[in-house]
Structure formats: C-alpha cells, structure tokens
Amino acid sequence: MTPPMIISDWSEKQDSEVQVDIAGMAAFLMFDGADLVDIGSHKQVEFLRHRLSEVGLQAHTVVGRVLTFRVCFEYFAEGRFTDFGWRLSETALRKVVEEAERAANSDTMRRC
C-alpha cells in the first residue's frame, strides 16, 4: 500500500464525525479551503479521499501530499489532544475576547 492509501484507509476506519473533523482540518490547512467553506461537510471528506486516491501522480507530488497531511494533522491533533495545545487555544481565545471587549468600549462603537 502507498502512504496515501494508508492514510485514506485509516481515515475511513474513523467514525463519521472524526472523518469530517479531519477533512475539515485538511481543507482549511492543506488546501486553503479549496472552495470547501462548509465546515463539517461530507464534501470535505470526499475531497480528501479523492486527493489521497489520485493515481498516476509523480512521486514528489505524492510525497508532498503525505508530508503536508502529516504536518497538518500533527498540528491539528496537538491543539486538541495535549495540555500544551489546550493552553495555546485558551490564550488565543482570551486574546480575542479581550480585543472584542476593547472594541466594544471604543469611541467608534459608542457612536453606533
């Protein structure tokens, strides 16, 4: 089996919710959305399956796709499954909330 086939087979063994999460991550991080803006879409799952099952590609394209998937998945998984990842997410969320609170108190927002 080729590395893309191994990834595809592994993905298909996950429950459908996990498949959608993985494909959503791939669409966002690997393919710049690739016109798949519907987060949580089964279209994303099909797109990822197609992307991993294409045949006749040059070796460097296959290796690039596999390595990109691995790096993106490690980034995605770290953010969801490690203490460090959760702390990073918490810090980012707190920053967004603080910025929103500052904006709500700005002169521009008071005039609206």
N, CA and C of each residue as an Amber inpcrd file, in Angstrom:
protein
   336
   0.8290000  -1.1880000   0.0000000   0.0000000   0.0000000   0.0000000
   0.8730000   1.2510000   0.0000000   0.4080000   2.2450000  -0.6990000
   1.1260000   3.5140000  -0.7310000   0.7630000   4.3310000   0.5130000
   1.6210000   5.2840000   0.8940000   1.2910000   6.1270000   2.0580000
  -0.0690000   6.8300000   1.9460000  -0.4480000   7.3860000   0.7800000
  -1.7810000   7.9950000   0.7120000  -2.9080000   6.9780000   0.9400000
  -2.7140000   5.7450000   0.4610000  -3.7270000   4.7100000   0.6730000
  -3.8340000   4.3550000   2.1530000  -2.7050000   4.3380000   2.8470000
  -2.7050000   4.0330000   4.2790000  -3.4670000   5.1190000   5.0360000
  -3.2060000   6.3890000   4.6980000  -3.9200000   7.5000000   5.3360000
  -5.4110000   7.4010000   5.0510000  -5.7580000   7.1450000   3.8020000
  -7.1590000   7.0510000   3.4100000  -7.8590000   5.9100000   4.1360000
  -7.2290000   4.7480000   4.1810000  -7.8110000   3.5990000   4.8800000
  -7.9920000   3.8900000   6.3690000  -6.9790000   4.5120000   6.9780000
  -7.0670000   4.8620000   8.3970000  -8.2330000   5.8300000   8.6270000
  -8.3420000   6.8240000   7.7650000  -9.4090000   7.8180000   7.8970000
 -10.7880000   7.1640000   7.7880000 -10.9340000   6.2450000   6.8550000
 -12.2220000   5.5780000   6.6540000 -12.6210000   4.7050000   7.8320000
 -11.6610000   4.2960000   8.6630000 -11.9570000   3.4790000   9.8360000
 -12.4420000   4.3190000  11.0180000 -12.3110000   5.6280000  10.9300000
 -12.7710000   6.5100000  11.9950000 -14.2810000   6.7000000  11.8710000
 -14.9210000   7.0910000  12.9830000 -16.3580000   7.3360000  12.8660000
 -16.5800000   8.5860000  12.0220000 -17.7860000   8.7640000  11.5430000
 -18.0530000   9.8190000  10.5580000 -17.7580000  11.2110000  11.1070000
 -17.9980000  11.4450000  12.3830000 -17.7200000  12.7660000  12.9640000
 -16.2260000  13.0700000  12.9330000 -15.4000000  12.0780000  13.2460000
 -13.9510000  12.2590000  13.2080000 -13.4940000  12.4610000  11.7660000
 -14.0680000  11.7240000  10.8280000 -13.7170000  11.8970000   9.4150000
 -13.9830000  13.3290000   8.9660000 -15.1260000  13.8810000   9.3700000
 -15.4730000  15.2490000   8.9860000 -14.5000000  16.2370000   9.6200000
 -14.1280000  16.0070000  10.8930000 -13.1540000  16.8820000  11.5510000
 -11.8150000  16.8620000  10.8210000 -11.3430000  15.6690000  10.4980000
 -10.0510000  15.5300000   9.8170000 -10.1020000  16.1860000   8.4410000
 -11.1560000  15.9230000   7.6990000 -11.2840000  16.5070000   6.3590000
 -11.4300000  18.0310000   6.4380000 -12.1410000  18.5160000   7.4450000
 -12.2690000  19.9600000   7.6240000 -10.9330000  20.5910000   7.8940000
 -10.1080000  19.9370000   8.7330000  -8.7560000  20.4130000   9.0010000
  -7.9440000  20.4220000   7.7170000  -8.0530000  19.3650000   6.9610000
  -7.2830000  19.2700000   5.7180000  -7.7070000  20.3600000   4.7350000
  -9.0060000  20.5780000   4.5980000  -9.4960000  21.6090000   3.6700000
  -8.9990000  22.9740000   4.0830000  -8.9940000  23.2290000   5.3820000
  -8.5820000  24.5350000   5.8780000  -7.0760000  24.7260000   5.8120000
  -6.3100000  23.7520000   6.3070000  -4.8600000  23.9110000   6.4170000
  -4.0930000  23.5190000   5.1570000  -4.5510000  22.4890000   4.4790000
  -3.7850000  21.9780000   3.3410000  -4.1890000  22.5910000   2.0150000
  -5.4550000  22.9030000   1.8730000  -5.9500000  23.2870000   0.5600000
  -6.4990000  24.7020000   0.5290000  -6.1670000  25.5070000   1.5330000
  -6.6760000  26.8850000   1.6210000  -8.1900000  26.9270000   1.4230000
  -8.8700000  25.9720000   1.9910000 -10.3240000  25.9320000   1.8640000
 -10.7720000  25.1990000   0.6250000 -10.0650000  25.3530000  -0.4590000
 -10.3670000  24.6590000  -1.7240000 -11.8480000  24.7000000  -2.0570000
 -12.4630000  25.8810000  -1.8890000 -13.8970000  26.0510000  -2.1520000
 -14.7560000  25.1080000  -1.3170000 -14.2250000  24.7160000  -0.1710000
 -14.9590000  23.8240000   0.7260000 -15.2040000  24.5570000   2.0450000
 -15.8530000  25.6870000   1.9670000 -16.0260000  26.5290000   3.1440000
 -17.0770000  26.0050000   4.1130000 -17.8380000  25.0090000   3.7330000
 -18.8730000  24.4470000   4.5930000 -18.2090000  23.5610000   5.6460000
 -17.8460000  24.1870000   6.7850000 -17.1870000  23.4440000   7.8530000
 -18.0980000  22.3020000   8.2940000 -17.4970000  21.1380000   8.4630000
 -18.2720000  19.9850000   8.8910000 -18.9770000  19.2880000   7.7430000
 -18.5420000  19.5300000   6.5500000 -19.2140000  18.9960000   5.3780000
 -18.6560000  17.6310000   4.9690000 -19.5640000  16.7680000   4.5240000
 -19.1150000  15.4810000   3.9910000 -18.4710000  15.6710000   2.6180000
 -18.6890000  16.8280000   1.9840000 -17.9810000  17.1330000   0.7390000
 -16.4850000  17.1920000   1.0000000 -16.1110000  17.6870000   2.1800000
 -14.6960000  17.7550000   2.5360000 -14.1070000  16.3540000   2.6660000
 -14.8830000  15.4350000   3.2200000 -14.4190000  14.0500000   3.3590000
 -14.1670000  13.4580000   1.9730000 -15.1070000  13.6590000   1.0730000
 -14.9520000  13.1320000  -0.2890000 -13.7640000  13.7900000  -1.0000000
 -13.5840000  15.0810000  -0.8010000 -12.4580000  15.7840000  -1.4180000
 -11.1380000  15.2040000  -0.9280000 -11.0240000  14.9790000   0.3900000
  -9.7890000  14.4140000   0.9380000  -9.5630000  13.0050000   0.4010000
 -10.6140000  12.1930000   0.3560000 -10.4810000  10.8280000  -0.2000000
  -9.9830000  10.8760000  -1.6360000 -10.5920000  11.7640000  -2.4240000
 -10.1630000  11.9030000  -3.8280000  -8.7060000  12.3320000  -3.8980000
  -8.3510000  13.3080000  -3.0890000  -6.9870000  13.8450000  -3.0830000
  -5.9730000  12.7550000  -2.7370000  -6.3440000  11.8680000  -1.8240000
  -5.4310000  10.8070000  -1.4020000  -5.4490000   9.6000000  -2.3290000
  -6.4670000   9.4920000  -3.1730000  -6.5660000   8.2970000  -4.0260000
  -6.2080000   8.5540000  -5.4840000  -5.8000000   9.7740000  -5.8110000
  -5.4260000  10.0550000  -7.2030000  -4.2810000   9.1440000  -7.6260000
  -4.3560000   8.6510000  -8.8280000  -3.3100000   7.7670000  -9.3450000
  -2.5420000   8.4700000 -10.4500000  -1.3710000   7.9500000 -10.7210000
  -0.5670000   8.4760000 -11.8200000   0.1750000   9.7630000 -11.4980000
   0.2640000  10.1110000 -10.2190000   0.9660000  11.3280000  -9.8330000
   2.4600000  11.0720000  -9.7510000   3.2330000  12.1000000  -9.9530000
   4.6800000  11.9650000  -9.8060000   5.0060000  11.7350000  -8.3330000
   6.1110000  11.0510000  -8.0850000   6.4900000  10.6690000  -6.7200000
   6.5970000  11.8840000  -5.8020000   7.1630000  12.9810000  -6.2940000
   7.3350000  14.1450000  -5.4200000   5.9820000  14.7530000  -5.0310000
   4.9810000  14.6260000  -5.8820000   3.6420000  15.1250000  -5.5590000
   3.0110000  14.2750000  -4.4690000   3.1650000  12.9570000  -4.5900000
   2.6270000  12.0430000  -3.5790000   3.3120000  12.2910000  -2.2360000
   4.6350000  12.3700000  -2.2430000   5.3780000  12.6090000  -1.0060000
   4.9710000  13.9500000  -0.3970000   4.8320000  14.9650000  -1.2230000
   4.4140000  16.2760000  -0.7330000   3.0510000  16.2380000  -0.0770000
   2.1160000  15.5340000  -0.6750000   0.7670000  15.4300000  -0.1020000
   0.7810000  14.6880000   1.2350000   1.5390000  13.6120000   1.2940000
   1.6050000  12.8210000   2.5240000   2.2720000  13.6260000   3.6390000
   3.3850000  14.2650000   3.3360000   4.0730000  15.0490000   4.3630000
   3.2290000  16.2370000   4.8210000   2.5680000  16.8860000   3.8820000
   1.7030000  18.0120000   4.2430000   0.5740000  17.5380000   5.1410000
  -0.0420000  16.4100000   4.8080000  -1.1050000  15.8660000   5.6490000
  -0.5700000  15.5640000   7.0370000   0.5710000  14.9360000   7.1130000
   1.1240000  14.5640000   8.4170000   1.4050000  15.7970000   9.2730000
   2.0480000  16.7960000   8.7070000   2.3530000  18.0120000   9.4700000
   1.0700000  18.6950000   9.9180000   0.1090000  18.8240000   9.0170000
  -1.1620000  19.4580000   9.3660000  -1.9090000  18.6570000  10.4250000
  -1.8960000  17.3350000  10.2960000  -2.5970000  16.5090000  11.2780000
  -1.9220000  16.6080000  12.6400000  -0.5950000  16.6090000  12.6750000
   0.0970000  16.7590000  13.9540000  -0.2450000  18.0990000  14.5930000
  -0.3010000  19.1550000  13.7900000  -0.6800000  20.4740000  14.2960000
  -2.1120000  20.4350000  14.8280000  -2.9990000  19.8450000  14.0650000
  -4.4130000  19.7290000  14.4290000  -4.5700000  18.9030000  15.7100000
  -3.8930000  17.7630000  15.7750000  -4.0200000  16.8690000  16.9260000
  -3.3930000  17.4850000  18.1650000  -2.2770000  18.1560000  18.0180000
  -1.6290000  18.7750000  19.1720000  -2.5680000  19.7870000  19.8220000
  -3.2890000  20.5090000  18.9930000  -4.1990000  21.5070000  19.5100000
  -5.4000000  20.9140000  20.2220000  -5.6900000  19.6510000  19.9910000
  -6.8870000  19.0400000  20.5690000  -6.5790000  18.0080000  21.6460000
  -5.3880000  17.4540000  21.6340000  -5.1380000  16.3040000  22.4900000
  -3.9920000  16.4700000  23.4830000  -3.4070000  17.6570000  23.5820000
  -2.3360000  17.8510000  24.5430000  -2.6450000  19.0350000  25.4440000
  -2.0770000  19.0030000  26.6320000  -2.2190000  20.1080000  27.5690000
  -1.7110000  21.4110000  26.9530000  -0.5490000  21.3260000  26.3170000
   0.0460000  22.4990000  25.6910000  -0.8780000  23.0830000  24.6280000
  -1.4510000  22.2270000  23.8150000  -2.3630000  22.6800000  22.7680000
  -3.5810000  23.3750000  23.3390000  -4.1380000  22.8280000  24.4220000
  -5.3040000  23.4580000  25.0490000  -4.9340000  24.8120000  25.6400000
  -3.7300000  24.9190000  26.2290000  -3.3040000  26.2130000  26.7810000
  -3.1300000  27.2470000  25.6710000  -2.5900000  26.8290000  24.5370000
  -2.4650000  27.7540000  23.4000000  -3.8410000  28.2230000  22.9330000
  -4.7710000  27.2940000  22.8370000  -6.1350000  27.6470000  22.4210000
  -6.7780000  28.5970000  23.4240000  -6.5910000  28.3270000  24.6980000
  -7.1630000  29.1890000  25.7370000  -6.5850000  30.6050000  25.6570000
  -5.2670000  30.6990000  25.4800000  -4.6180000  32.0010000  25.3740000
  -5.1430000  32.7650000  24.1720000  -5.2680000  32.0860000  23.0350000
  -5.7720000  32.7460000  21.8230000  -7.2130000  33.2050000  22.0160000
  -8.0460000  32.3690000  22.6340000  -9.4390000  32.7370000  22.8570000
  -9.5540000  33.9230000  23.8090000  -8.7600000  33.9100000  24.8800000
  -8.7840000  35.0380000  25.8240000  -8.3830000  36.3340000  25.1250000
  -7.4130000  36.2570000  24.2310000  -6.9730000  37.4400000  23.4960000
  -8.1130000  37.9780000  22.6160000  -8.8240000  37.0910000  21.9490000
  -9.9490000  37.5020000  21.1050000 -11.0360000  38.1670000  21.9430000
 -11.3250000  37.5900000  23.1040000 -12.3490000  38.1610000  23.9920000
 -11.9130000  39.5410000  24.4740000 -10.6570000  39.6760000  24.8680000
 -10.1560000  40.9740000  25.3260000 -10.2340000  42.0210000  24.2180000
  -9.8600000  41.6480000  23.0100000  -9.9310000  42.5860000  21.8860000
 -11.3770000  42.9880000  21.5990000 -12.2830000  42.0450000  21.7100000
 -13.7030000  42.3520000  21.4850000 -14.2240000  43.2920000  22.5630000
 -13.8110000  43.0660000  23.7910000 -14.2330000  43.9620000  24.8740000
 -13.6840000  45.3680000  24.6700000 -12.4240000  45.4740000  24.2600000
 -11.8390000  46.8010000  23.9900000 -12.5750000  47.4850000  22.8500000
 -12.8890000  46.7430000  21.8180000 -13.5950000  47.3190000  20.6690000
 -14.9890000  47.7820000  21.0730000 -15.6350000  47.0400000  21.9390000
 -16.9820000  47.4120000  22.3840000 -16.9630000  48.7180000  23.1670000
 -15.8480000  49.0100000  23.8120000 -15.7230000  50.2300000  24.6040000
 -15.0770000  51.3810000  23.8350000 -14.7800000  51.1680000  22.5590000
 -14.1240000  52.2110000  21.7800000 -15.0870000  53.3190000  21.3990000
 -14.5400000  54.4780000  21.0710000 -15.3670000  55.6190000  20.6700000
 -16.2050000  55.2750000  19.4440000 -15.6330000  54.5440000  18.5130000
 -16.3500000  54.1890000  17.2910000 -17.5900000  53.3550000  17.6310000
 -17.4390000  52.3830000  18.5140000 -18.5580000  51.5150000  18.8620000
 -19.6140000  52.2810000  19.6680000 -19.2000000  53.2370000  20.4580000
 -20.1660000  54.0260000  21.2340000 -21.0510000  54.8690000  20.3330000
 -20.5100000  55.2780000  19.1850000 -21.2840000  56.1130000  18.2470000
 -22.2830000  55.2840000  17.4580000 -22.1120000  53.9890000  17.4120000
 -23.0160000  53.1230000  16.6160000 -24.3130000  52.8750000  17.3210000
